[in-house]
């Protein structure tokens, strides 16, 4: 399931179908970690990512970590307060969140 609301042209659709081979990080999955999202297949990484709002040691060694929130814990706290829905094992915001700046 995609969070994208705008239609894609043919080139964008082709890019969206691509996946990359799984990479796994030794970085601990703690609050503020950004990691690549994927399905159960380790080689199904696309363009999705997740930000952890709490510690998740069960994810250690299973995903590619590529960033960490170093400032803005207040933003993580605001994200925690959003209404959510479950999608499989994931808890996701009900409404789309747009990142306006980093």
Backbone as a printed PyTorch tensor [residue, N CA C, xyz], in Angstrom:
tensor([[[  0.8480,  -1.1800,   0.0000],
         [  0.0000,   0.0000,   0.0000],
         [  0.8840,   1.2300,   0.0000]],

        [[  0.5640,   2.1860,  -0.8110],
         [  1.3490,   3.3990,  -0.9380],
         [  0.6240,   4.5610,  -0.2820]],

        [[  1.3780,   5.5050,   0.2650],
         [  0.7900,   6.7030,   0.8290],
         [  0.6830,   7.8140,  -0.1950]],

        [[  1.1130,   7.5380,  -1.4110],
         [  1.1370,   8.5550,  -2.4620],
         [ -0.2850,   8.9130,  -2.8820]],

        [[ -0.5580,  10.2030,  -2.9880],
         [ -1.8900,  10.6300,  -3.4100],
         [ -1.9040,  11.1500,  -4.8500]],

        [[ -0.7640,  11.6190,  -5.3570],
         [ -0.7060,  12.1500,  -6.7250],
         [ -0.4990,  10.9960,  -7.7080]],

        [[ -1.1160,  11.0790,  -8.8940],
         [ -0.9020,  10.0230,  -9.8900],
         [  0.5510,  10.0280, -10.3700]],

        [[  1.0340,   8.8560, -10.7910],
         [  2.4010,   8.7370, -11.2930],
         [  2.3990,   8.6260, -12.8050]],

        [[  3.4280,   9.2140, -13.4370],
         [  3.5980,   9.0120, -14.8760],
         [  4.2910,   7.6650, -15.0820]],

        [[  4.4880,   7.2560, -16.3230],
         [  5.0480,   5.9280, -16.6070],
         [  6.4600,   5.7710, -16.0410]],

        [[  7.2840,   6.8040, -16.1410],
         [  8.6470,   6.7310, -15.6120],
         [  8.6400,   6.5500, -14.0930]],

        [[  7.7580,   7.2650, -13.4190],
         [  7.6530,   7.1410, -11.9640],
         [  7.1560,   5.7540, -11.5740]],

        [[  6.1980,   5.2150, -12.3200],
         [  5.6960,   3.8660, -12.0390],
         [  6.8110,   2.8350, -12.1620]],

        [[  7.6370,   2.9770, -13.2130],
         [  8.7500,   2.0560, -13.4250],
         [  9.7300,   2.1210, -12.2560]],

        [[ 10.0430,   3.3280, -11.8050],
         [ 10.9550,   3.4960, -10.6660],
         [ 10.3530,   2.9190,  -9.3890]],

        [[  9.0510,   3.0910,  -9.1990],
         [  8.3850,   2.6220,  -7.9820],
         [  8.3700,   1.0990,  -7.8880]],

        [[  8.4800,   0.4170,  -9.0130],
         [  8.4870,  -1.0440,  -9.0160],
         [  9.8360,  -1.6180,  -8.6240]],

        [[ 10.8880,  -0.8080,  -8.6510],
         [ 12.2360,  -1.2930,  -8.3430],
         [ 12.3880,  -1.5710,  -6.8540]],

        [[ 13.1670,  -2.5750,  -6.5690],
         [ 13.5440,  -2.8700,  -5.1870],
         [ 15.0530,  -3.0800,  -5.1530]],

        [[ 15.5990,  -3.0520,  -3.9610],
         [ 17.0340,  -3.2850,  -3.8280],
         [ 17.2810,  -4.4660,  -2.9000]],

        [[ 18.4550,  -5.0170,  -3.0190],
         [ 18.8530,  -6.1420,  -2.1820],
         [ 18.9400,  -5.6650,  -0.7410]],

        [[ 18.4720,  -6.5020,   0.1810],
         [ 18.4630,  -6.1480,   1.5910],
         [ 19.8440,  -5.8300,   2.1400]],

        [[ 19.9110,  -4.8150,   2.9570],
         [ 21.1140,  -4.4700,   3.6950],
         [ 20.7200,  -4.4600,   5.1640]],

        [[ 21.6370,  -4.8400,   6.0180],
         [ 21.3150,  -4.9710,   7.4260],
         [ 22.3360,  -4.2150,   8.2570]],

        [[ 21.8690,  -3.4530,   9.2200],
         [ 22.7160,  -2.5990,  10.0380],
         [ 22.9200,  -3.1970,  11.4210]],

        [[ 24.0600,  -2.8780,  11.9920],
         [ 24.3280,  -3.3000,  13.3670],
         [ 23.8730,  -2.2290,  14.3670]],

        [[ 23.3790,  -1.0990,  13.8570],
         [ 22.8930,  -0.0170,  14.7120],
         [ 21.6460,  -0.4800,  15.4530]],

        [[ 21.5730,  -0.1790,  16.7300],
         [ 20.4140,  -0.5630,  17.5450],
         [ 19.1910,   0.2500,  17.1350]],

        [[ 18.0440,  -0.3840,  17.1350],
         [ 16.7790,   0.2620,  16.7860],
         [ 16.1890,   0.9100,  18.0490]],

        [[ 16.4860,   2.1850,  18.2100],
         [ 16.0200,   2.9550,  19.3610],
         [ 15.2340,   4.1650,  18.8680]],

        [[ 14.5970,   4.8520,  19.7860],
         [ 13.8000,   6.0380,  19.4570],
         [ 14.5850,   6.9890,  18.5570]],

        [[ 13.9350,   7.4250,  17.4790],
         [ 14.5390,   8.3980,  16.5680],
         [ 15.3230,   7.8000,  15.4220]],

        [[ 15.4240,   6.4830,  15.3290],
         [ 16.1430,   5.8320,  14.2230],
         [ 15.2580,   5.8450,  12.9820]],

        [[ 15.8790,   6.1140,  11.8230],
         [ 15.2050,   6.0280,  10.5260],
         [ 15.7330,   4.7890,   9.8260]],

        [[ 14.8320,   3.9430,   9.3650],
         [ 15.2700,   2.7240,   8.6810],
         [ 14.3750,   2.4240,   7.4950]],

        [[ 14.9200,   1.6570,   6.5520],
         [ 14.1930,   1.3260,   5.3290],
         [ 13.0510,   0.3760,   5.6320]],

        [[ 11.9210,   0.6630,   5.0280],
         [ 10.7720,  -0.2220,   5.1490],
         [ 10.8190,  -1.2820,   4.0660]],

        [[ 10.2160,  -2.4040,   4.3420],
         [ 10.1410,  -3.4860,   3.3540],
         [  9.0540,  -4.4690,   3.7690]],

        [[  8.7600,  -5.4000,   2.8730],
         [  7.8540,  -6.5050,   3.1900],
         [  8.6610,  -7.6000,   3.8670]],

        [[  8.1130,  -8.7650,   4.0430],
         [  8.8330,  -9.8470,   4.7160],
         [ 10.0560, -10.3080,   3.9190]],

        [[ 10.0320, -10.1400,   2.6100],
         [ 11.1860, -10.4770,   1.7740],
         [ 12.2890,  -9.4500,   2.0130]],

        [[ 13.4630,  -9.8570,   2.4770],
         [ 14.5320,  -8.9040,   2.7620],
         [ 14.9860,  -8.1170,   1.5380]],

        [[ 14.6800,  -8.6130,   0.3280],
         [ 15.0710,  -7.9230,  -0.8980],
         [ 13.9270,  -7.1120,  -1.5060]],

        [[ 12.9850,  -6.6790,  -0.6730],
         [ 11.8250,  -5.9310,  -1.1810],
         [ 11.8690,  -4.4540,  -0.8030]],

        [[ 13.0460,  -3.9550,  -0.4560],
         [ 13.1750,  -2.5410,  -0.0810],
         [ 12.8830,  -1.6590,  -1.2840]],

        [[ 12.0460,  -0.6600,  -1.0700],
         [ 11.7270,   0.3130,  -2.1130],
         [ 12.0600,   1.7060,  -1.6280]],

        [[ 11.0460,   2.5320,  -1.4880],
         [ 11.2770,   3.9180,  -1.0750],
         [ 10.6400,   4.2470,   0.2700]],

        [[ 10.0800,   3.2730,   0.9540],
         [  9.4340,   3.5230,   2.2390],
         [ 10.4560,   3.5190,   3.3630]],

        [[ 10.1750,   4.3080,   4.3800],
         [ 11.0260,   4.2900,   5.5590],
         [ 10.1690,   4.4900,   6.7850]],

        [[ 10.7390,   4.1670,   7.9260],
         [ 10.0480,   4.3140,   9.2070],
         [ 10.9240,   5.0910,  10.1680]],

        [[ 10.2700,   5.7940,  11.0780],
         [ 10.9440,   6.4820,  12.1730],
         [ 10.4410,   5.8350,  13.4540]],

        [[ 11.3550,   5.3780,  14.2800],
         [ 10.9500,   4.7330,  15.5240],
         [ 10.6080,   5.7530,  16.5930]],

        [[  9.4790,   5.5410,  17.2430],
         [  9.0580,   6.4010,  18.3470],
         [  9.4110,   5.7700,  19.6920]],

        [[  9.9610,   4.5740,  19.6590],
         [ 10.3810,   3.8840,  20.8750],
         [ 11.4400,   2.8570,  20.5280]],

        [[ 12.0110,   2.2340,  21.5120],
         [ 13.0280,   1.2150,  21.2940],
         [ 12.3860,  -0.0570,  20.7520]],

        [[ 13.0200,  -0.6790,  19.7650],
         [ 12.4930,  -1.8960,  19.1280],
         [ 13.6300,  -2.8830,  18.8930]],

        [[ 14.1490,  -3.4830,  19.9670],
         [ 15.2970,  -4.3800,  19.8140],
         [ 15.0270,  -5.5900,  18.9240]],

        [[ 13.7610,  -5.9810,  18.7600],
         [ 13.4420,  -7.1170,  17.8910],
         [ 13.7540,  -6.8270,  16.4180]],

        [[ 13.9760,  -5.5410,  16.0680],
         [ 14.3170,  -5.1690,  14.6930],
         [ 15.8240,  -5.1350,  14.4470]],

        [[ 16.6140,  -5.1840,  15.5230],
         [ 18.0750,  -5.1000,  15.3890],
         [ 18.5900,  -6.1550,  14.4180]],

        [[ 19.4450,  -5.7200,  13.4990],
         [ 20.0560,  -6.6240,  12.5310],
         [ 19.1560,  -7.0500,  11.3920]],

        [[ 17.9140,  -6.5510,  11.3540],
         [ 16.9430,  -6.9810,  10.3480],
         [ 16.7010,  -5.9610,   9.2370]],

        [[ 17.1310,  -4.7080,   9.4490],
         [ 16.8250,  -3.6270,   8.5160],
         [ 18.0320,  -2.7250,   8.3110]],

        [[ 17.9890,  -1.9230,   7.2560],
         [ 19.0440,  -0.9570,   6.9710],
         [ 18.7120,   0.3670,   7.6500]],

        [[ 19.5040,   0.7170,   8.6480],
         [ 19.3570,   2.0050,   9.3250],
         [ 20.1300,   3.0430,   8.5140]],

        [[ 19.4990,   4.1890,   8.2400],
         [ 20.2010,   5.2050,   7.4650],
         [ 20.1870,   6.5790,   8.1110]],

        [[ 19.6110,   6.7150,   9.2770],
         [ 19.5960,   8.0290,   9.9100],
         [ 19.1180,   7.9590,  11.3370]],

        [[ 19.2560,   9.1060,  12.0080],
         [ 18.8380,   9.2150,  13.4050],
         [ 18.4010,  10.6550,  13.6400]],

        [[ 17.2980,  10.8400,  14.3260],
         [ 16.8510,  12.1730,  14.7090],
         [ 17.8150,  12.6840,  15.7820]],

        [[ 18.4660,  13.8070,  15.5030],
         [ 19.4220,  14.3690,  16.4660],
         [ 18.8780,  15.6110,  17.1510]],

        [[ 17.8930,  16.2420,  16.5310],
         [ 17.2020,  17.3860,  17.1260],
         [ 15.7260,  17.2390,  16.8050]],

        [[ 14.8810,  17.7150,  17.6800],
         [ 13.4540,  17.6910,  17.3930],
         [ 12.6890,  16.5870,  18.0770]],

        [[ 13.1150,  16.2010,  19.2740],
         [ 12.3640,  15.1680,  19.9890],
         [ 10.9160,  15.6060,  20.2130]],

        [[ 10.6860,  16.9200,  20.2760],
         [  9.3200,  17.4070,  20.4160],
         [  8.4620,  17.0070,  19.2140]],

        [[  9.0800,  16.9110,  18.0420],
         [  8.3500,  16.4710,  16.8510],
         [  7.9840,  14.9980,  16.9760]],

        [[  8.9040,  14.1860,  17.4880],
         [  8.5830,  12.7670,  17.7060],
         [  7.4240,  12.6370,  18.6880]],

        [[  7.4200,  13.4650,  19.7160],
         [  6.3370,  13.4370,  20.7030],
         [  5.0060,  13.7940,  20.0360]],

        [[  5.0110,  14.7720,  19.1280],
         [  3.7920,  15.1280,  18.4000],
         [  3.3290,  13.9650,  17.5240]],

        [[  4.2760,  13.2730,  16.8890],
         [  3.9180,  12.1220,  16.0550],
         [  3.2700,  11.0230,  16.8920]],

        [[  3.7600,  10.8340,  18.1100],
         [  3.2010,   9.8130,  18.9940],
         [  1.7350,  10.0720,  19.3130]],

        [[  1.3360,  11.3140,  19.2880],
         [ -0.0300,  11.6900,  19.6760],
         [ -1.0400,  11.6020,  18.5290]],

        [[ -0.5770,  11.3430,  17.3150],
         [ -1.4710,  11.2730,  16.1660],
         [ -2.3500,  10.0250,  16.2170]],

        [[ -3.5840,  10.1330,  15.7300],
         [ -4.4260,   8.9350,  15.6050],
         [ -3.7730,   7.9530,  14.6230]],

        [[ -3.8200,   6.6620,  14.9470],
         [ -3.1470,   5.6560,  14.1230],
         [ -4.0860,   4.5300,  13.7320]],

        [[ -3.5940,   3.7110,  12.8090],
         [ -4.2760,   2.4890,  12.3800],
         [ -3.2080,   1.4100,  12.2660]],

        [[ -3.6260,   0.1660,  12.3710],
         [ -2.6960,  -0.9600,  12.2020],
         [ -2.7670,  -1.4580,  10.7710]],

        [[ -1.6040,  -1.7360,  10.2110],
         [ -1.5160,  -2.3530,   8.8880],
         [ -0.5160,  -3.4940,   9.0230]],

        [[ -1.0330,  -4.6880,   9.2170],
         [ -0.1520,  -5.8250,   9.5130],
         [  0.5240,  -5.5850,  10.8520]],

        [[  1.8540,  -5.6540,  10.8560],
         [  2.6010,  -5.4280,  12.0980],
         [  2.8820,  -3.9580,  12.3410]],

        [[  2.5310,  -3.0980,  11.3860],
         [  2.8700,  -1.6860,  11.4800],
         [  1.7420,  -0.8640,  12.0780]],

        [[  2.1070,   0.1470,  12.8130],
         [  1.1750,   1.1560,  13.3110],
         [  1.4700,   2.4140,  12.5130]],

        [[  0.4610,   2.9150,  11.8160],
         [  0.6550,   4.0390,  10.9010],
         [ -0.3400,   5.1470,  11.2100]],

        [[  0.0490,   6.3920,  10.9300],
         [ -0.9060,   7.4810,  11.1300],
         [ -2.1030,   7.3210,  10.1900]],

        [[ -3.2620,   7.7080,  10.6600],
         [ -4.4740,   7.6200,   9.8390],
         [ -4.3710,   8.5600,   8.6450]],

        [[ -3.8570,   9.7590,   8.8850],
         [ -3.7160,  10.7320,   7.8020],
         [ -2.2620,  10.8270,   7.3700]],

        [[ -2.0650,  11.1470,   6.1140],
         [ -0.7250,  11.2990,   5.5520],
         [  0.0260,  12.4350,   6.2580]],

        [[  1.3060,  12.2180,   6.4940],
         [  2.1790,  13.2380,   7.0770],
         [  3.1460,  13.6930,   6.0100]],

        [[  3.1950,  14.9690,   5.7550],
         [  4.1390,  15.5270,   4.7900],
         [  5.3040,  16.1700,   5.5240]],

        [[  6.5170,  15.8210,   5.1310],
         [  7.7140,  16.4300,   5.7070],
         [  8.0200,  17.6700,   4.8880]],

        [[  7.9590,  18.8190,   5.5360],
         [  8.1500,  20.0860,   4.8260],
         [  9.5860,  20.5650,   4.8460]],

        [[ 10.3380,  20.1840,   5.8590],
         [ 11.7570,  20.5440,   5.9090],
         [ 12.4830,  19.5920,   6.8450]],

        [[ 13.7830,  19.5130,   6.6720],
         [ 14.5950,  18.6650,   7.5240],
         [ 15.7900,  19.4370,   8.0280]]])
